[in-house]
């Protein structure tokens, strides 16, 4: 019984309140991938703040096959945007680290999103901005994000909304259907999200909202991923001295 209009309006008001308290004259800076999440976040910020206060940042790593989707989104919304190609930075840091440390496959996979977030914050700080996090509840639930990469940000409009709910809001916002329904690909190893995860977002969303799932093995995998990735959603542990 998800009321997309009610939630969309509440989220828009929440974004306005965040900026009123944390930067009344600041801009919303959004990393634009061309998928549903960044599209919906950018559109929500436009409705909340006006297009003149929303800045998109496109961050290909060399050639990006679907960059036309990112350009379609910023043109559809009429927002200013900048293109920052992170390939040289990724290759440079990879080479510098590899001189003394053999980089693991996971490290190589997570390096680009962490460099993208560094670039996003550099743009934001230079343009009087606040960085929008674009993760959704479904991804966060199973840790499908890079800590200090795409999991970072100053405010997060979608972190309590499932993939299905984000799509409903995207359609309600009048975004191009091909962006809202675009098959999510991680952009790191070339596989779709669902291929990497081993279950569909529809199965995950249903389990999150109802506790129901038909496949015991998928339930066990979701529970395992949720458990081992909880730390990504928590503040860094801090030692409290009693002295």
C-alpha positions in Angstrom: 0.0 0.0 0.0 2.8 2.4 -1.0 1.5 5.9 -1.6 4.1 7.3 -4.1 2.6 10.8 -4.2 2.5 11.2 -0.4 6.1 9.9 0.0 7.4 12.0 -2.9 5.9 15.2 -1.5 7.2 14.3 2.0 10.7 13.7 0.6 10.7 17.0 -1.3 9.7 18.8 1.9 12.5 16.9 3.8 15.1 18.0 1.2 13.9 21.6 1.6 14.2 21.4 5.4 17.7 19.8 5.1 19.0 22.7 3.1 17.2 25.3 5.2 19.1 23.9 8.2 22.4 22.9 6.5 23.0 25.5 3.8 20.1 27.8 2.7 22.2 29.1 -0.2 23.8 25.8 -1.1 23.4 23.7 -4.2 22.5 20.0 -4.4 25.3 18.1 -6.1 24.4 14.8 -7.6 26.6 12.2 -9.2 24.7 11.2 -12.4 25.0 7.6 -13.5 22.0 7.5 -15.8 20.2 5.0 -13.7 17.0 5.3 -11.8 18.4 6.3 -8.4 20.5 9.3 -9.5 17.7 10.3 -11.9 15.1 10.2 -9.1 17.4 12.0 -6.6 18.2 14.8 -9.1 14.5 15.2 -10.0 13.5 15.4 -6.3 16.1 18.0 -5.7 14.9 20.0 -8.7 11.3 20.0 -7.3 12.6 20.9 -3.9 15.1 23.6 -4.7 14.6 24.6 -8.4 16.8 23.5 -11.3 19.1 26.4 -10.8 20.3 24.9 -7.5 20.9 21.4 -8.7 24.2 20.4 -10.3 24.9 17.1 -12.0 28.4 15.5 -12.2 29.0 12.8 -14.8 32.1 10.7 -13.9 33.0 8.2 -16.7 36.1 6.1 -16.3 37.4 6.3 -19.8 34.6 5.5 -22.3 31.2 5.0 -20.7 28.9 3.0 -23.0 25.7 4.5 -21.4 26.8 8.1 -20.8 24.0 9.1 -23.2 21.6 8.1 -20.5 23.3 10.6 -18.1 23.1 13.3 -20.7 19.5 12.5 -21.4 18.7 13.0 -17.7 20.5 16.3 -17.2 19.0 17.7 -20.4 15.5 16.4 -19.4 15.8 18.2 -16.0 17.5 21.3 -17.5 20.2 21.3 -14.8 23.8 22.4 -15.1 26.3 19.6 -15.3 30.0 18.9 -15.4 31.9 15.9 -16.8 34.9 14.7 -14.8 36.6 11.7 -16.4 38.3 9.8 -13.5 40.3 7.3 -15.7 43.6 9.1 -15.2 43.1 9.3 -11.4 42.1 5.7 -11.2 45.1 4.5 -13.3 47.5 6.8 -11.5 46.5 5.7 -8.0 46.4 2.1 -9.0 49.9 2.3 -10.3 51.2 4.2 -7.3 49.7 1.7 -4.8 50.8 -1.3 -6.9 54.4 -0.2 -6.6 54.4 -1.5 -3.0 51.1 -3.3 -2.4 49.6 -6.0 -4.7 46.0 -4.7 -5.2 43.3 -7.3 -4.6 40.5 -7.7 -7.1 38.1 -6.2 -4.6 40.3 -3.2 -4.1 40.5 -2.6 -7.8 36.7 -2.8 -8.0 36.1 -0.4 -5.2 38.8 2.2 -6.2 36.8 3.9 -9.0 33.7 4.7 -6.8 35.9 6.0 -4.1 37.7 8.3 -6.5 34.3 9.3 -8.0 33.2 10.4 -4.5 36.4 12.3 -3.9 35.8 14.1 -7.2 32.1 14.7 -6.3 33.1 16.3 -3.0 35.8 18.5 -4.7 33.2 19.8 -7.2 30.6 20.3 -4.4 33.0 22.2 -2.1 34.1 24.4 -5.0 30.5 25.2 -6.0 28.9 25.7 -2.6 27.2 22.4 -2.6 25.9 19.5 -0.5 26.5 16.0 -1.9 23.4 13.8 -2.5 23.7 10.1 -1.6 21.8 8.1 -4.2 21.7 4.6 -2.5 18.3 3.0 -2.0 17.1 0.7 0.8 17.3 -2.5 -1.2 21.0 -1.9 -2.0 21.8 -0.8 1.6 20.0 -3.8 3.0 22.5 -6.2 1.5 25.5 -3.9 1.4 25.5 -3.4 -2.3 27.6 -0.2 -2.2 31.2 0.9 -1.7 31.9 2.3 1.7 33.2 5.9 1.3 32.3 5.6 -2.3 28.7 5.7 -3.5 27.6 5.0 0.1 28.8 8.5 1.1 27.0 11.8 1.0 25.5 14.7 3.0 21.9 13.8 2.7 20.1 10.7 1.4 16.6 10.9 -0.1 16.2 7.2 -1.0 17.8 5.2 1.8 14.4 4.2 3.2 12.8 3.3 -0.2 13.0 0.0 -2.0 13.8 -0.3 -5.7 10.2 -0.8 -6.6 9.2 2.3 -4.6 11.9 4.4 -6.2 10.6 3.4 -9.6 7.1 4.4 -8.7 8.3 7.8 -7.6 10.4 8.1 -10.8 7.4 7.6 -13.0 5.4 10.0 -10.8 8.1 12.6 -11.4 7.7 12.3 -15.1 11.2 10.9 -15.7 11.8 9.1 -19.0 10.6 5.5 -18.6 13.8 4.1 -20.1 15.8 5.7 -17.3 13.5 4.6 -14.5 13.3 1.0 -15.8 16.9 0.7 -17.0 18.5 -2.6 -16.0 20.9 -1.7 -13.2 24.5 -2.5 -13.9 27.2 -2.0 -11.3 29.6 -0.2 -13.7 32.5 -2.0 -12.1 32.6 -5.6 -13.5 30.0 -5.4 -16.3 27.4 -7.6 -14.6 23.9 -6.6 -13.7 23.1 -6.0 -10.0 20.9 -9.1 -9.9 23.6 -11.3 -11.5 26.0 -10.2 -8.8 23.5 -10.5 -6.0 22.1 -13.9 -6.9 18.4 -12.8 -6.5 16.1 -10.2 -8.0 15.3 -6.9 -6.6 11.6 -7.9 -6.7 12.4 -10.9 -4.4 14.5 -8.7 -2.1 11.9 -5.9 -1.9 9.2 -8.3 -1.1 11.3 -9.9 1.7 12.2 -6.5 3.1 8.6 -5.2 3.2 6.8 -8.5 4.1 9.3 -10.9 5.4 8.2 -13.4 2.7 10.4 -15.2 0.3 9.9 -18.5 -1.6 13.5 -19.7 -1.9 15.2 -20.7 1.3 18.7 -20.4 -0.2 18.0 -16.9 -1.3 16.6 -16.0 2.1 19.8 -17.3 3.7 22.0 -15.3 1.3 20.0 -12.1 1.9 20.2 -12.6 5.7 23.9 -13.3 5.4 24.6 -10.2 3.3 22.5 -8.0 5.6 24.3 -9.2 8.7 27.9 -8.8 7.4 27.3 -5.4 5.8 25.5 -3.7 8.7 28.7 -1.8 9.6 28.4 0.2 6.4 25.3 1.9 7.7 26.6 2.7 11.1 28.8 5.5 12.4 32.4 4.7 12.9 32.9 3.1 16.4 34.5 5.6 18.7 36.3 4.9 22.0 34.7 6.7 24.9 37.1 7.6 27.6 35.8 7.8 31.2 38.7 9.8 32.3 
